[in-house]
Amino acid sequence: SALLSLFFYALEANPHTDLDRKSERSADNSNNSTPTPSSRMSASDDSSSYQVAAKVDMRTIQEMDAEDESLVKYKQALLGSLADVSPADDPRRVVIKEMRVMFEARPEGDIVYTLDNAAAIESMKSTPFTLKEGCAYKIRVTFKVQHEIVSGLKYINTVYRKGIRVVKEEEMLGSFAPQAATHDVTFPRHGWDEAPSGMLSRGKYTAVSKFIDDDKQNHLEYEYCFAIKKDWS
């Protein structure tokens, strides 16, 4: 029935499901001898098999079967209150709060970038962080979804060295219903990435990150920079 279809879509949008999550990482031409800042790239790309679910707005879902008290309570428990997740002064559907570069053994701990205001995002271009060659690291993104369900939210990160693209990474974050609480997604989800080692890999890199959903809406795009060095300083 139509109602069951709506609820299957809502269940897919629950942030605790991983039904539609996938990870894909690809390096550029294998003949390119420029070292890349990630040691676990793959040429696989299965994005063409991903099927986009039919879009249903939150108000429609919440107003259906209003006479069924138990069903209304179930929907409220699953999706929360529409009033709590629809701020009138902020039309954004996805609010990226923070990017954290986490390290296994960095003496000064993690590096944290605040992404919820334009000034902080602009400053990332001129505040590079350092990766010690061979170090273990991962990235955690904190974000909030509001107003409507966001389907197929994807993180795309492209890394350049001396103006040449050396790595393009894609991480499927998932589908999310709006809620007051934030979401944390860490990648790689298991283990750590390892920075490359050696003289040829050392130097400065720039990167551009984007958060795009199945509707091709770009929720946030920012540029940052980093360097691979022999030591942390």
N, C-alpha and C positions, 0 to 999 in steps of 0.2 A: 504494500500500500504506500501511498504518498507519505503518510506519517512515519512509517518504518524507514522510508528512504531518508527522511529528514533526520531521524534519530541516528541512523548509521552515519550520516554526514557529521552530526554533532559529536558522535563518539570518535570519529576520525579526527575531529578538531580538538579533542581533549588533549592537553599537553602531556599527559602521561602515556600516550600511545606512541608506538614506533612503527605503525603499519606502513606509513608512506615515506619513512626516512631512508635516505641512502647517502652514500658518500662517494664522490668521484674526484680524483686528482689526476691531472694530466700535465706532463712536461711538454715543451715545444720540441721541435725537430731533434731527434736523437743524435744527429750529426753535429749539433751545436755544442761546441766544446766549453762554453761558459759554464762554470760550476753553478749549481742551483742551491738555494737555501733550504731545501728539504730533501731528505734522503729516502722518501718513500712515495715517489710519484708513480702514477700508473697511466697507461695510455688508454685504459678502458673508458667507455662512455655509453651508458645505458639510459640516458635521459629520454630517448625517443620512446621508451616503453612506459614512461610514467603517464598515467591517465589522470586528467583533471576532473575532479568531482563537480557536480552541478552546484552552482552558487545559490544559497538561500540566506536571506538576511536574518539577523538576530531577532528583530521584532516579529517577523513572521513565525519563526520557531517558537518564540515565547507566547505568542497570542493564540496559537493553535490549541484546541481542546481545553479552553479556559474553564469549562464546566467540570472537568475531571480534576478534583482536588489532588489526588495522589500523583497524577501525571504532572500537574503544575509544580508540585513540590520536588518531583524527580528532576524536572528541567531546571529548576532553580538551583538544586544541588549540583547538577552537571555543568550548567552554564553561568550561574551566578545572577546577580541583579543587573539589568540593563542600565539602570540609573548610576550604578557604581562604576561602570566602565565606559561611560560616554561623556567625557568632560566637554562642556559647551565651548570652552576657550581653547581647545586643542583638537584640531580635526585629524591629526595623524592617527593612522591605524596601528603602526608599529613605531615604538619609541625605543631607539637603541640607547641604553644607559651607559654602558661601560665596555671597554675592551681590556682584558687583563692578559699580559704575557707572563705565563707561569714557568718557573724554572725548578729543576730538580735540585740544583746546588749553587744557585747564585748567592753570594754573600749578603747582598743587600735586599734579597727577597724578590717579590714580583714587581713588574712594571705595570702601572694602571693608567689608562687614558679615559677621561670622562668624555662622553659623546653626546650628552643631552643639551649642549648649547653650542652655538655657531663659533664663538670665540675659542673654545677648547678644541673644536675640530680643526680650525684654521691653524692653531699652534702646533698641531701634530706634524705639520710639514717641516717645521724648523727645530723639532726636539727629538732627534734620533735616539734610539736605544741601541745597546751593544749586545751582540751574541758572541760569546766566547766560542771559538771554533771547537766543534765536537760536543758542545753542551747539549743537554736534554731540555726541551721546552715544549710547551703546548699553549694554546690560546683559548680563553674563555670569554664568551660574549654574554652580557646581561641585557635583556630587553623586556619590554612590556607591550602587550597587545590590547587595544581598546577599540570601541565602537562596533566592529564587525569581526567575524571569523576570518582569519588569514590562512589561506591554503597554499601549501607548497613553498614555504619561505625558504629561500636559498641564500647562502653566503658565498660570494665570489671574490676571490683574492688573486690579483695579478701582480707579479713581482718583476721589476725591471732592474737591469744593471747597465749603466752607461747608455741609457735610452733604448736598450734592446730587451724585449720581453724574454724572460728566462723560465718563468713558471706561471701556470694558471691553475688555481685550485678551486674546486667547487664542493661545498658541503651542504647537503640537504638537511635543514634544521627541523622541518616538519610542518604540520598544520596545527593552528592554535586558536582556541576560543578566547575572547576577551576576558580578562580578569584583573583584579586590582593588584595581585602579586606579580612579581617579575619572574621571568624564566632565565635559567642559566644553561647554556650549551657549551660544552668543552670539546675541542677537537685537537688532535685525534681523541676519539672517545676511549680508546684503550692504548696504554703505553705512552710513549713520548716521541716527538719528532727529534731528530738529531741534526744540529748544524754541521755543515761540511767542514772539513779540515784541510789545511795545506795552504801554501802561499798563494796559489791561483784563486782560491775561494775568498780570500780576504779582500775587503773593500766595502764600498758604500752601495746600498740598494735602496730603491724606492718602491712603494707598493700602493695599489689602489684597491680598496675594498668596497663592495656593494652588497646590499640586502634587497633581493628581488623576489616577488612572489609569482604564483601561477598566472596572475593577470598582467605580468610584465611590469608591474609598478615598482619603481626604484624607491624604496623607503628611505635609504640613506646611502650616500657615497662619500668617502673620505680618503685622503692621501696621507701616508705616513712614511717614515724612512728609518733605516737601521744600518748598522755596520757589523760585519764579521771581522773580529780581531783575534790576535793571539791570546789576549787576556781580556778580563772584564772591563778594564779602563781604557 
